[in-house]
Amino acid sequence: AGYTKVILRPLMVVAGDHANNDMAGSDEDSWLSQFNAAGCFDSVDTQIAGLGEIADVQQLYVDHTKAAINSLNG
């Protein structure tokens, strides 16, 4: 009697692209790999896509980079 299905989600992830690698990547130390290796679950799914793929997040990076460059050019 316990959880048999796991869904990994980026609830409080700041670095979205790292979330994809660290949580849902194929490396043996990723969360996905470790849950699967445990062999205790009927299914382990992910709903993780790097936040860097979201247009609004990309725009934040563009705006921040532009402001940083402008501050150097005075």
ChimeraX attribute file (.defattr): number of C-alpha atoms within 10 A of each C-alpha:
attribute: neighborCount
match mode: 1-to-1
recipient: residues
	/A:1	3
	/A:2	6
	/A:3	8
	/A:4	10
	/A:5	11
	/A:6	15
	/A:7	11
	/A:8	16
	/A:9	16
	/A:10	17
	/A:11	7
	/A:12	8
	/A:13	13
	/A:14	11
	/A:15	12
	/A:16	19
	/A:17	16
	/A:18	16
	/A:19	22
	/A:20	23
	/A:21	18
	/A:22	17
	/A:23	21
	/A:24	23
	/A:25	17
	/A:26	14
	/A:27	13
	/A:28	12
	/A:29	14
	/A:30	17
	/A:31	21
	/A:32	23
	/A:33	17
	/A:34	15
	/A:35	17
	/A:36	17
	/A:37	11
	/A:38	8
	/A:39	9
	/A:40	13
	/A:41	14
	/A:42	10
	/A:43	12
	/A:44	17
	/A:45	14
	/A:46	16
	/A:47	10
	/A:48	19
	/A:49	17
	/A:50	16
	/A:51	19
	/A:52	16
	/A:53	11
	/A:54	11
	/A:55	10
	/A:56	11
	/A:57	13
	/A:58	13
	/A:59	12
	/A:60	12
	/A:61	13
	/A:62	12
	/A:63	12
	/A:64	12
	/A:65	12
	/A:66	11
	/A:67	12
	/A:68	11
	/A:69	11
	/A:70	10
	/A:71	9
	/A:72	7
	/A:73	7
	/A:74	5
